[in-house]
């Protein structure tokens, strides 16, 4: 009986050692993979990022644009840090400074949320409830890992309806996507539609030469909606140091703009909107 018990103990110990070896090997592989990713990321230069940003600004079909962002997702946050891209912080600060409500209960819709940079900043400012929408599965996958969003949906903005209920959100943001080759200005009406009466809509765009026509079209839409009492302007923040210039025709930093509007209570869009 003792010999049988000893034999069983040896078998159990052997299995435990085997499992431990497999676990350690798996851990080492993961650590090596992470180390390789970090080394590769550390080797990225502004020249690498410059080419990526120029590609992002190209006017391509929706499927190609989604594929581009899927491929860029893993390097996105480090690349925009190298670019010194300040729009997420500026937009979050702008909304935070104006928002008078209960941040613990407010529900924020982050449109074109990417990997979740804006939500991460807003959480530090007291906001807790986030829904996100983006066209890229790769970006949404990384946003999900942050654990900030209660709901994430994929949508190609401008080609598909915004997947959000009407008058549901205390604040809606779209940061970085309103520019030439990205999201059409027609999306603005959808942002307004899903915002609660009295809620806030925060938008950004670049103000450099290559985006001038788009910016003019965007501001025309914003002003028309203000003139028809759909919303009121809270603030327009013009920033000279938006992000590092990537075009050969520009140097230093390019400018950008943050727009913050408050949806009017009882407002209804005109029939021809």
C-alpha positions as CSV (number, residue, x, y, z in Angstrom):
1,X,0.0,0.0,0.0
2,X,2.8,2.4,0.9
3,X,4.6,1.6,-2.4
4,X,1.4,2.4,-4.4
5,X,1.0,5.7,-2.5
6,X,4.6,6.6,-3.2
7,X,4.2,5.7,-6.9
8,X,1.1,8.0,-7.1
9,X,3.0,10.8,-5.5
10,X,5.9,10.5,-8.0
11,X,3.4,10.6,-10.9
12,X,1.7,13.8,-9.5
13,X,5.0,15.5,-8.9
14,X,6.1,14.6,-12.4
15,X,2.9,16.1,-13.9
16,X,3.3,19.2,-11.8
17,X,6.9,19.7,-13.0
18,X,5.8,19.2,-16.6
19,X,3.0,21.8,-16.3
20,X,5.4,24.2,-14.6
21,X,7.9,23.8,-17.4
22,X,5.2,24.4,-20.0
23,X,4.0,27.5,-18.1
24,X,7.5,28.9,-17.8
25,X,8.2,28.3,-21.5
26,X,5.0,30.0,-22.4
27,X,5.8,33.0,-20.2
28,X,9.3,33.3,-21.7
29,X,7.8,33.3,-25.2
30,X,5.3,36.0,-24.2
31,X,8.1,38.1,-22.6
32,X,10.3,37.7,-25.6
33,X,7.5,38.7,-27.9
34,X,6.7,41.8,-25.8
35,X,10.4,42.7,-25.7
36,X,10.7,42.4,-29.5
37,X,7.6,44.6,-29.9
38,X,9.0,47.2,-27.6
39,X,12.4,47.1,-29.3
40,X,10.7,47.5,-32.7
41,X,8.6,50.4,-31.4
42,X,11.6,52.0,-29.9
43,X,13.3,52.0,-33.3
44,X,10.5,53.9,-35.0
45,X,11.5,57.4,-36.0
46,X,9.7,60.6,-37.0
47,X,10.4,59.7,-40.7
48,X,8.5,56.4,-40.2
49,X,5.6,58.3,-38.6
50,X,5.7,61.0,-41.3
51,X,5.0,58.4,-44.0
52,X,2.2,56.9,-42.0
53,X,0.5,60.2,-41.4
54,X,0.7,61.2,-45.1
55,X,-0.9,57.8,-46.0
56,X,-3.6,58.4,-43.5
57,X,-4.5,61.7,-45.1
58,X,-5.0,60.2,-48.6
59,X,-8.5,60.0,-50.0
60,X,-9.1,56.3,-50.5
61,X,-12.1,54.0,-50.5
62,X,-13.6,53.0,-47.2
63,X,-12.3,49.4,-47.3
64,X,-8.7,50.5,-48.0
65,X,-8.9,53.1,-45.2
66,X,-10.1,50.4,-42.7
67,X,-7.3,48.1,-43.7
68,X,-4.8,50.9,-43.3
69,X,-6.0,51.6,-39.7
70,X,-6.1,47.8,-38.9
71,X,-2.4,47.6,-39.9
72,X,-1.5,50.7,-38.0
73,X,-3.3,49.9,-34.8
74,X,-0.4,48.3,-32.9
75,X,1.9,51.2,-33.5
76,X,-0.7,53.9,-33.4
77,X,-0.3,55.2,-29.8
78,X,3.5,55.4,-30.0
79,X,3.4,57.0,-33.4
80,X,1.0,59.8,-32.3
81,X,3.3,60.4,-29.3
82,X,6.2,60.8,-31.7
83,X,4.0,63.2,-33.7
84,X,3.3,65.1,-30.5
85,X,-0.4,64.9,-31.5
86,X,-2.2,67.1,-29.0
87,X,-5.8,66.9,-30.2
88,X,-7.0,64.2,-27.8
89,X,-5.8,66.2,-24.8
90,X,-7.1,69.5,-26.1
91,X,-10.5,68.1,-26.8
92,X,-10.8,66.4,-23.4
93,X,-9.7,69.5,-21.6
94,X,-12.2,71.6,-23.6
95,X,-15.1,69.4,-22.8
96,X,-14.1,68.9,-19.1
97,X,-13.8,72.7,-18.6
98,X,-17.4,73.3,-19.8
99,X,-19.2,70.2,-18.5
100,X,-21.3,71.1,-15.5
101,X,-23.0,67.8,-14.8
102,X,-22.4,64.7,-12.8
103,X,-19.4,63.0,-14.4
104,X,-20.0,59.7,-12.6
105,X,-23.3,59.3,-14.3
106,X,-22.7,61.1,-17.6
107,X,-22.5,58.8,-20.7
108,X,-20.0,59.8,-23.3
109,X,-19.9,58.6,-26.9
110,X,-16.4,58.5,-28.4
111,X,-16.8,58.5,-32.2
112,X,-13.8,57.4,-34.2
113,X,-12.5,56.3,-30.8
114,X,-9.3,54.5,-32.1
115,X,-7.4,52.8,-29.3
116,X,-9.2,54.9,-26.6
117,X,-6.8,57.9,-26.1
118,X,-9.7,60.3,-25.5
119,X,-11.5,58.1,-23.1
120,X,-8.3,57.5,-21.1
121,X,-7.9,61.2,-20.7
122,X,-11.5,61.9,-19.8
123,X,-11.5,59.1,-17.2
124,X,-8.7,61.0,-15.4
125,X,-10.9,64.0,-15.5
126,X,-13.7,62.2,-13.7
127,X,-15.8,60.7,-16.5
128,X,-16.7,57.0,-16.1
129,X,-19.1,55.8,-18.7
130,X,-18.0,55.4,-22.3
131,X,-19.4,54.0,-25.5
132,X,-17.1,53.9,-28.6
133,X,-17.5,53.6,-32.3
134,X,-14.7,53.1,-34.9
135,X,-14.3,51.6,-38.4
136,X,-11.2,49.6,-37.5
137,X,-11.5,46.2,-35.8
138,X,-7.8,46.4,-34.9
139,X,-8.3,49.8,-33.2
140,X,-11.4,48.5,-31.4
141,X,-9.6,45.5,-30.1
142,X,-7.0,47.6,-28.5
143,X,-9.6,50.0,-27.1
144,X,-11.4,47.0,-25.6
145,X,-8.3,46.0,-23.7
146,X,-8.2,49.3,-21.9
147,X,-11.4,48.2,-20.0
148,X,-12.9,51.8,-20.2
149,X,-15.8,51.2,-22.6
150,X,-19.1,49.7,-21.7
151,X,-20.0,49.3,-25.4
152,X,-17.9,49.3,-28.6
153,X,-19.3,49.1,-32.1
154,X,-17.7,49.0,-35.5
155,X,-19.0,51.5,-38.1
156,X,-17.6,53.1,-41.2
157,X,-18.6,56.6,-40.6
158,X,-20.3,58.3,-43.5
159,X,-20.9,55.0,-45.3
160,X,-23.0,53.4,-42.5
161,X,-25.5,55.0,-40.0
162,X,-24.0,55.9,-36.7
163,X,-25.0,52.9,-34.5
164,X,-26.3,54.9,-31.5
165,X,-29.8,55.7,-30.2
166,X,-31.2,59.2,-30.6
167,X,-30.8,61.7,-27.7
168,X,-28.9,59.2,-25.6
169,X,-25.5,60.8,-24.7
170,X,-24.5,63.6,-22.4
171,X,-21.4,64.3,-24.5
172,X,-20.3,63.2,-27.9
173,X,-16.7,63.6,-29.2
174,X,-15.1,63.0,-32.5
175,X,-11.3,63.7,-32.4
176,X,-9.0,63.5,-35.4
177,X,-11.5,62.0,-37.9
178,X,-13.0,65.2,-39.3
179,X,-10.5,66.0,-42.1
180,X,-10.0,65.5,-45.8
181,X,-9.8,61.9,-46.7
182,X,-11.4,60.7,-43.5
183,X,-15.0,61.3,-42.4
184,X,-17.4,63.5,-44.4
185,X,-19.1,66.5,-42.8
186,X,-22.5,64.9,-43.2
187,X,-21.7,62.9,-40.0
188,X,-22.1,66.1,-37.9
189,X,-25.9,65.8,-38.1
190,X,-25.7,62.3,-36.7
191,X,-23.6,63.5,-33.8
192,X,-26.2,66.1,-33.0
193,X,-29.0,63.5,-33.3
194,X,-27.6,61.1,-30.7
195,X,-26.8,63.9,-28.2
196,X,-29.2,64.6,-25.4
197,X,-30.9,68.0,-25.4
198,X,-28.6,70.2,-23.4
199,X,-25.7,67.8,-24.1
200,X,-22.3,68.6,-25.6
201,X,-20.7,67.9,-29.0
202,X,-16.9,68.3,-29.2
203,X,-15.1,68.1,-32.6
204,X,-11.7,68.7,-33.9
205,X,-10.0,69.4,-37.3
206,X,-6.6,70.4,-38.7
207,X,-6.2,74.0,-39.8
208,X,-3.2,73.6,-42.1
209,X,-3.3,74.3,-45.9
210,X,-4.0,70.8,-47.1
211,X,-7.2,70.7,-44.9
212,X,-8.4,74.3,-45.6
213,X,-11.3,73.4,-47.9
214,X,-12.6,70.7,-45.6
215,X,-12.3,73.0,-42.6
216,X,-14.4,75.7,-44.5
217,X,-17.1,73.1,-45.3
218,X,-17.1,71.9,-41.7
219,X,-17.5,75.4,-40.3
220,X,-20.3,76.1,-42.8
221,X,-22.2,73.1,-41.5
222,X,-21.6,74.1,-37.9
223,X,-22.7,77.7,-38.5
224,X,-25.8,76.7,-40.3
225,X,-26.8,74.4,-37.4
226,X,-26.2,77.3,-35.0
227,X,-28.3,79.7,-37.2
228,X,-31.2,77.2,-37.2
229,X,-31.0,77.0,-33.4
230,X,-30.1,73.3,-33.3
231,X,-27.2,74.1,-31.0
232,X,-25.3,77.0,-29.5
233,X,-21.5,77.5,-29.6
234,X,-19.8,77.1,-26.3
235,X,-16.2,77.7,-27.5
236,X,-13.9,77.4,-30.4
237,X,-10.2,76.8,-29.4
238,X,-7.6,77.6,-32.1
239,X,-4.3,75.9,-31.3
240,X,-1.0,76.6,-33.2
241,X,0.8,73.6,-31.8
242,X,-1.6,70.8,-32.9
243,X,0.9,68.3,-34.2
244,X,4.3,68.1,-35.9
245,X,4.2,69.0,-39.6
246,X,4.7,66.1,-42.0
247,X,4.3,67.8,-45.4
248,X,7.4,68.9,-47.3
249,X,5.6,72.3,-47.7
250,X,5.3,72.8,-43.9
251,X,7.7,72.9,-41.0
252,X,7.5,72.9,-37.2
253,X,3.9,72.4,-36.1
254,X,0.6,72.7,-37.9
255,X,-2.5,74.4,-36.3
256,X,-5.8,72.8,-35.4
257,X,-9.2,73.7,-33.9
258,X,-11.5,72.3,-31.2
259,X,-15.2,73.1,-31.6
260,X,-17.6,72.7,-28.6
261,X,-21.3,73.1,-29.1
262,X,-24.3,72.5,-26.8
263,X,-27.5,71.0,-28.2
264,X,-30.5,73.2,-27.8
265,X,-33.4,71.9,-25.7
266,X,-36.5,71.3,-27.8
267,X,-34.6,71.7,-31.1
268,X,-35.8,69.8,-34.2
269,X,-34.0,69.6,-37.5
270,X,-35.6,71.3,-40.5
271,X,-37.4,68.9,-42.9
272,X,-34.8,69.4,-45.6
273,X,-31.8,68.7,-43.4
